[in-house]
Amino acid sequence: MEEDERIGIVRHLLFEYVKSPSLRHIRDTHSLIQLSQEIVRKIDRGSSYWTKWNPQREALLKSAVGTWTPAEDLKDFLNGLPGPPLTVTDVTQRLRAFEEDEFFRFPDEDLRDGCLALYATEKAAGTELPAIIGALRDYIEQEERRLREERQLAYAKKLEEERAEREQRLISGADCNWTQIRGSTHWFCRANGRTYRLSPAKDKKWHMFRVNEVSDSEPGSLIGRYQNRGDATKVVKLVAYQAEPRW
């Protein structure tokens, strides 16, 4: 590793470290030890190990991280670049080192079949390896975006189903945790047969009322003023079981 490259690595790590606004963090002994270890690890990598790898080979292999590019084809292409002959083991282990030490990114098993199918199509068409890897990265980015959106939609659907279930419990008279009736700004819960309403205040705090029905308009009996639902829940657990429920 050239001296300029080592200096650049140290400068980057130091800049990242001092970004913290906390002087306590910057002066923390444990954090400083971690920083020194990271500097040594970054500088050592590529200087005393992996002697078959030059910047050109590493740049190509780094671009293939997470793409399911066949190791045999990577080996053949890399051996066409300057440097000592590589084996498949050289390639797979260097790739794993990149995945673990630098990128913390591993191939997504769910995308394996799609990547391999795209790779086979592009290879048959005569596309050169760096271009195929670029196409695979584009494909992975699109698929990850699609999967992320699908998971977000599924999560939102689950939350709505849970909210609707709580709303049904509330309306039917069963005990339930805090929930909102659709369209209401208030939150309701029922414990030990007693109904409570949390109403938002202008100062972003909450007023909790004991009410007889699930209604935005019923005045109710004011119990207290709280920072959040968690604080109100603690009070509900205390007051709801102080006496027999009123049905």
Stockholm file with secondary structure:
# STOCKHOLM 1.0

chainA/1-247         MEEDERIGIVRHLLFEYVKSPSLRHIRDTHSLIQLSQEIVRKIDRGSSYWTKWNPQREALLKSAVGTWTPAEDLKDFLNGLPGPPLTVTDVTQRLRAFEEDEFFRFPDEDLRDGCLALYATEKAAGTELPAIIGALRDYIEQEERRLREERQLAYAKKLEEERAEREQRLISGADCNWTQIRGSTHWFCRANGRTYRLSPAKDKKWHMFRVNEVSDSEPGSLIGRYQNRGDATKVVKLVAYQAEPRW
#=GR chainA/1-247 SS CCHHHHHHHHHHHHHHHTTCSCHHHHHCHHHHHHHHHHHHHHHHTTTTSCTTCCHHHHHHHHHTTTSCCCHHHHHHHHTTSSSSCCCHHHHHHHHHHIIIIIICCCCCGGGHHHHHHHHHHHHHTTCCHHHHHHHHHHHHHHHHHHHHHHHHHHHHHHHHHHHHHHHHHHHHTCCEEEECCTTCSCEEEEETTEEEEEEECTTSCEEEEEESSSCSSCCCEEEEEESSHHHHHHHHHHHTTSSCCCC
#=GC SS_cons         CCHHHHHHHHHHHHHHHTTCSCHHHHHCHHHHHHHHHHHHHHHHTTTTSCTTCCHHHHHHHHHTTTSCCCHHHHHHHHTTSSSSCCCHHHHHHHHHHIIIIIICCCCCGGGHHHHHHHHHHHHHTTCCHHHHHHHHHHHHHHHHHHHHHHHHHHHHHHHHHHHHHHHHHHHHTCCEEEECCTTCSCEEEEETTEEEEEEECTTSCEEEEEESSSCSSCCCEEEEEESSHHHHHHHHHHHTTSSCCCC
//
